[in-house]
Amino acid sequence: MADSAQRPKPTITRSEWGLLLLLAAVQFTNILDFVIIMPLAPMAKANFQINSQQFGHVVAAYGFASFVGSILAAKFLDRFGRKTALLALYTGFAFSTLLCGLAPTYETLVAARAFAGFFGGIVGACVMATVGDVFADYRRGTAMGAVMSAFAMASIVGLPIGLLLAENFGFGAPFIFLAGVSACVWIGNFFVMPSLRGHLAHEHPPATLWRLAVEPSHLVAFAFSISLVLGSFTVIPFLADSMVANAGQRFEDMKYMYLIAGIFTLVSTNVIGRLSDRLGKRLIFRILAVCAIVMVLVLTNLPPVPMWMATVACTGFMVATSGRMVPAQALLTGSAVPAMRGGFLSLNGAVQAASIGIASMIGGALIGQSDDGRLPGYPLVGLIAASSALVSLVMAGFLRTVDVGPVRVVPDAT
């Protein structure tokens, strides 16, 4: 009790909120690029004349390319200022998103999604490393909650607009629009974001790839990440498809479903971040992980139901699944010292990306598609996801925080 009484309150200054807003804008575009493909599954399958397994390959291409990019970046990410690295990587991300919108065939779409994944995964690692640098462990849950609100904003604003654009202008329209938004966000970061080079002045030299991979605390974190991803991404890529095929919903109603789920997630993500700092990250993670297990079983076994019931199930799933990632990401970020944080998070991003690819391949292989369009294997996919989520519940107890606090922020003109 004495220690907790002496602990500083997890308050965040106005300038820090400004930085979080910039990082959240980057994450908004990054996450939207990743998730927009999933509710477009029925349209993609019709436009490119592909089946569910081939669509799983579209999602998996992003994950596997992100794995490669993150591996290559792990050794070098901590050798540059956070701003320099972010702007360079974000340029490649915006261009690859544009290519996704212009892809004329299934093969070119897979290639474009791989290009987007190559840059997207590293951008995410750079954002999380910046949060870890600036915010000490006792404030990191609140900061992570703010940045990860981008997932909810993608559902509230991005997905409905993207689906509306797709309905009126075709499959590629959401990606072209997102590339334009990304260009605006890039300009904002160029003029406003500080360089954040404090991690370069730390007493530890940048770690080798081998050291990043074999550090004991990192190995536990990698195993935790794998169980987290398999616990959700065997299910998520086929969520919209299952709502149409199994739960009897209209594709045109998906934007409203994502809008409602996103509003609830926006509120819950920030609340969960604050609760994580006040009550403990492991406790909050475990509560939400249990809720996620329940909701994934409900969601993957939905028969044809009224829209309000499907919306409740989708909302509960998104709140629990995205909510558990707030304390989980804070715990993962604290698993590395500042001088190794960018490299560790990039390598951890590679692990997560490979897991996303594997999860999508597993889901696509097992989900099947009957003559009437139903996805008969979705309940089995749900059982696999729930089992993996249960493993993450156990693995959370083995994570250890080796963080030494925030590093010194060194601003300059770059």
Rosetta blueprint (number, residue, H / E / L):
1 M L
2 A H
3 D H
4 S H
5 A H
6 Q H
7 R L
8 P L
9 K L
10 P L
11 T L
12 I L
13 T L
14 R H
15 S H
16 E H
17 W H
18 G H
19 L H
20 L H
21 L H
22 L H
23 L H
24 A H
25 A H
26 V H
27 Q H
28 F H
29 T H
30 N H
31 I H
32 L H
33 D H
34 F H
35 V H
36 I L
37 I L
38 M L
39 P L
40 L L
41 A H
42 P H
43 M H
44 A H
45 K H
46 A H
47 N H
48 F L
49 Q L
50 I L
51 N L
52 S H
53 Q H
54 Q H
55 F H
56 G H
57 H H
58 V H
59 V H
60 A H
61 A H
62 Y H
63 G H
64 F H
65 A H
66 S H
67 F H
68 V H
69 G H
70 S H
71 I H
72 L H
73 A H
74 A H
75 K L
76 F L
77 L H
78 D H
79 R H
80 F L
81 G L
82 R H
83 K H
84 T H
85 A H
86 L H
87 L H
88 A H
89 L H
90 Y H
91 T H
92 G H
93 F H
94 A H
95 F H
96 S H
97 T H
98 L H
99 L H
100 C H
101 G H
102 L H
103 A L
104 P L
105 T L
106 Y H
107 E H
108 T H
109 L H
110 V H
111 A H
112 A H
113 R H
114 A H
115 F H
116 A H
117 G H
118 F H
119 F H
120 G H
121 G H
122 I H
123 V H
124 G H
125 A H
126 C H
127 V H
128 M H
129 A H
130 T H
131 V H
132 G H
133 D H
134 V H
135 F L
136 A L
137 D H
138 Y H
139 R H
140 R H
141 G H
142 T H
143 A H
144 M H
145 G H
146 A H
147 V H
148 M L
149 S H
150 A H
151 F H
152 A H
153 M H
154 A H
155 S H
156 I H
157 V H
158 G H
159 L H
160 P H
161 I H
162 G H
163 L H
164 L H
165 L H
166 A H
167 E H
168 N H
169 F H
170 G L
171 F L
172 G L
173 A H
174 P H
175 F H
176 I H
177 F H
178 L H
179 A H
180 G H
181 V H
182 S H
183 A H
184 C H
185 V H
186 W H
187 I H
188 G H
189 N H
190 F H
191 F H
192 V H
193 M L
194 P L
195 S L
196 L L
197 R L
198 G H
199 H H
200 L H
201 A H
202 H L
203 E L
204 H L
205 P L
206 P L
207 A L
208 T L
209 L H
210 W H
211 R H
212 L H
213 A H
214 V H
215 E L
216 P H
217 S H
218 H H
219 L H
220 V H
221 A H
222 F H
223 A H
224 F H
225 S H
226 I H
227 S H
228 L H
229 V H
230 L H
231 G L
232 S L
233 F L
234 T L
235 V L
236 I H
237 P H
238 F H
239 L H
240 A H
241 D H
242 S H
243 M H
244 V H
245 A H
246 N L
247 A L
248 G L
249 Q L
250 R L
251 F H
252 E H
253 D H
254 M H
255 K H
256 Y H
257 M H
258 Y H
259 L H
260 I H
261 A H
262 G H
263 I H
264 F H
265 T H
266 L H
267 V H
268 S H
269 T H
270 N H
271 V H
272 I H
273 G H
274 R H
275 L H
276 S H
277 D H
278 R H
279 L H
280 G L
281 K H
282 R H
283 L H
284 I H
285 F H
286 R H
287 I H
288 L H
289 A H
290 V H
291 C H
292 A H
293 I H
294 V H
295 M H
296 V H
297 L H
298 V H
299 L H
300 T L
301 N L
302 L L
303 P L
304 P L
305 V L
306 P L
307 M H
308 W H
309 M H
310 A H
311 T H
312 V H
313 A H
314 C H
315 T H
316 G H
317 F H
318 M H
319 V H
320 A H
321 T H
322 S H
323 G H
324 R H
325 M H
326 V H
327 P H
328 A H
329 Q H
330 A H
331 L H
332 L H
333 T H
334 G L
335 S L
336 A L
337 V L
338 P H
339 A H
340 M H
341 R H
342 G H
343 G H
344 F H
345 L H
346 S H
347 L H
348 N H
349 G H
350 A H
351 V H
352 Q H
353 A H
354 A H
355 S H
356 I H
357 G H
358 I H
359 A H
360 S H
361 M H
362 I H
363 G H
364 G H
365 A H
366 L H
367 I H
368 G L
369 Q L
370 S L
371 D L
372 D L
373 G L
374 R L
375 L L
376 P L
377 G L
378 Y H
379 P H
380 L H
381 V H
382 G H
383 L H
384 I H
385 A H
386 A H
387 S H
388 S H
389 A H
390 L H
391 V H
392 S H
393 L H
394 V H
395 M H
396 A H
397 G H
398 F H
399 L L
400 R L
401 T L
402 V L
403 D L
404 V L
405 G L
406 P L
407 V L
408 R L
409 V L
410 V L
411 P L
412 D L
413 A L
414 T L
